[in-house]
Amino acid sequence: MVGRALAGRFAELGHQVVIGTRDPQITLARSEVDALGTPPYTEWQQDHPDIGLLTLPAAGAYADLLVNATNGAASIAALSAAAIGDRNGLVVMDVANPLDFSTGAALPSLTVVNTDSLAEQIQRTFPNARVVKTLNTVNAAVMVDPGRVPGQHTVFVAGEDTDAKHIVTALLGEIGWPPNSVVDLGGLVAARGTEMYLPLWVATMRSLGTADFNITITRA
Ligand SMILES: NC(=O)c1ccc[n+]([C@@H]2O[C@H](COP(=O)([O-])OP(=O)(O)OC[C@H]3O[C@@H](n4cnc5c(N)ncnc54)[C@H](OP(=O)(O)O)[C@@H]3O)[C@@H](O)[C@H]2O)c1
């Protein structure tokens, strides 16, 4: 959902975009709508013929900027397969959440929490990358079309590299997040907070019956 939403929006804005997948043949062979109602990849591809589908290593080698939109529990494995450790200075826009729905609890738990975060794990594993955590606090549709939620609302960036955060903030601007809607939380340690927001996001979504919502930070 997230990969397609961001890829489609960036391509619409004129960027050259590819999607990396573990096995392109398997991804193309899927013909079922998934459990969340997402149509098969081939159906989406028909509307986005310019967006290539590559293996993870090929996508990792291609990217000037890489978006991590993989299942949080699998992100390190997927980014390892994409060989991002070979790409000195690569900006990694990390939108993933380390959610664990497997326990059957009323709300998902997190596979990493409190004293660490997925974004920090990614940064430690790939020290040459410039990881910026962003957009993980909003639904995929809102990410690429913030106007779905009325009024001004907030998206966060966190990361160690100021230039990388500027690059990501500029991209956020292109997809509809004006500069004063972006709150820079400082270093990547702040990703602990944005990732730990997810149980509240899920509870809010259930209460409101929609994923078209967001939080607003109001400055004094
Ligand atoms: N859905 C939302 O609205 C939303 C909003 C904010 C943040 N997020 C976060 O963004 C990420 C993407 O969410 P999503 O809903 O689009 O998809 P998702 O179902 O969480 O998974 C995205 C992709 O991760 C890859 N993946 C899964 N298991 C893997 C494994 N063991 N090894 C390598 N890759 C694996 C798969 O890619 P292939 O099958 O193509 O290889 C899969 O399509 C997640 O971390 C999610 O928590 C989602």
The ligand as a Tripos MOL2 file, in Angstrom:
@<TRIPOS>MOLECULE
LIG
   48    52     1     0     0
SMALL
NO_CHARGES

@<TRIPOS>ATOM
      1 N1         -0.3990    0.9450    5.3510 N.am      1 LIG1
      2 C1         -0.2700    2.1780    5.8070 C.2       1 LIG1
      3 O1         -1.1400    3.0340    5.5800 O.2       1 LIG1
      4 C2          0.9710    2.5650    6.5740 C.ar      1 LIG1
      5 C3          1.0800    3.8590    7.0950 C.ar      1 LIG1
      6 C4          2.2660    4.2360    7.7630 C.ar      1 LIG1
      7 C5          3.2950    3.3310    7.8660 C.ar      1 LIG1
      8 N2          3.1550    2.0660    7.3650 N.ar      1 LIG1
      9 C6          4.2730    1.1470    7.4610 C.3       1 LIG1
     10 O2          4.8760    1.1080    6.1560 O.3       1 LIG1
     11 C7          5.3370   -0.2050    5.8550 C.3       1 LIG1
     12 C8          4.6260   -0.7100    4.6160 C.3       1 LIG1
     13 O3          3.2790   -0.9160    4.9150 O.3       1 LIG1
     14 P1          2.2820   -1.5910    3.8540 P.3       1 LIG1
     15 O4          0.9500   -1.5790    4.5100 O.co2     1 LIG1
     16 O5          2.4310   -0.9590    2.5370 O.co2     1 LIG1
     17 O6          2.8070   -3.0540    3.6070 O.3       1 LIG1
     18 P2          3.2080   -4.3550    4.4440 P.3       1 LIG1
     19 O7          2.1770   -5.3610    4.2170 O.co2     1 LIG1
     20 O8          3.5160   -4.0280    5.8500 O.co2     1 LIG1
     21 O9          4.5330   -4.8560    3.6930 O.3       1 LIG1
     22 C9          5.1790   -4.1710    2.6950 C.3       1 LIG1
     23 C10         6.1300   -5.1060    1.9800 C.3       1 LIG1
     24 O10         7.1300   -5.6160    2.8590 O.3       1 LIG1
     25 C11         7.7450   -6.6920    2.1530 C.3       1 LIG1
     26 N3          8.0140   -7.8040    3.0810 N.ar      1 LIG1
     27 C12         7.1580   -8.4430    3.8730 C.ar      1 LIG1
     28 N4          7.7710   -9.4510    4.5230 N.ar      1 LIG1
     29 C13         9.0730   -9.4360    4.1140 C.ar      1 LIG1
     30 C14        10.2120  -10.2160    4.4130 C.ar      1 LIG1
     31 N5         10.1380  -11.2350    5.2880 N.pl3     1 LIG1
     32 N6         11.3850   -9.8860    3.8320 N.ar      1 LIG1
     33 C15        11.4670   -8.8490    2.9630 C.ar      1 LIG1
     34 N7         10.3970   -8.0840    2.6260 N.ar      1 LIG1
     35 C16         9.2280   -8.3750    3.2010 C.ar      1 LIG1
     36 C17         6.7600   -7.1920    1.0940 C.3       1 LIG1
     37 O11         7.2630   -6.8700   -0.1980 O.3       1 LIG1
     38 P3          7.3390   -7.9350   -1.4170 P.3       1 LIG1
     39 O12         6.2770   -8.9690   -1.1660 O.co2     1 LIG1
     40 O13         7.0410   -7.0660   -2.5800 O.co2     1 LIG1
     41 O14         8.7040   -8.4470   -1.3960 O.co2     1 LIG1
     42 C18         5.5220   -6.3650    1.3960 C.3       1 LIG1
     43 O15         4.7600   -6.0560    0.2800 O.3       1 LIG1
     44 C19         5.0710   -1.0380    7.1100 C.3       1 LIG1
     45 O16         6.2000   -1.0360    7.9220 O.3       1 LIG1
     46 C20         3.9170   -0.2880    7.7870 C.3       1 LIG1
     47 O17         3.8740   -0.5000    9.1940 O.3       1 LIG1
     48 C21         2.0190    1.6750    6.7330 C.ar      1 LIG1
@<TRIPOS>BOND
     1     1     2 1
     2     2     3 2
     3     2     4 1
     4     4     5 ar
     5     4    48 ar
     6     5     6 ar
     7     6     7 ar
     8     7     8 ar
     9     8     9 1
    10     8    48 ar
    11     9    10 1
    12     9    46 1
    13    10    11 1
    14    11    12 1
    15    11    44 1
    16    12    13 1
    17    13    14 1
    18    14    15 2
    19    14    16 1
    20    14    17 1
    21    17    18 1
    22    18    19 2
    23    18    20 1
    24    18    21 1
    25    21    22 1
    26    22    23 1
    27    23    24 1
    28    23    42 1
    29    24    25 1
    30    25    26 1
    31    25    36 1
    32    26    27 ar
    33    26    35 ar
    34    27    28 ar
    35    28    29 ar
    36    29    30 ar
    37    29    35 ar
    38    30    31 1
    39    30    32 ar
    40    32    33 ar
    41    33    34 ar
    42    34    35 ar
    43    36    37 1
    44    36    42 1
    45    37    38 1
    46    38    39 2
    47    38    40 1
    48    38    41 1
    49    42    43 1
    50    44    45 1
    51    44    46 1
    52    46    47 1
@<TRIPOS>SUBSTRUCTURE
     1 LIG1         1 GROUP 0 **** ****
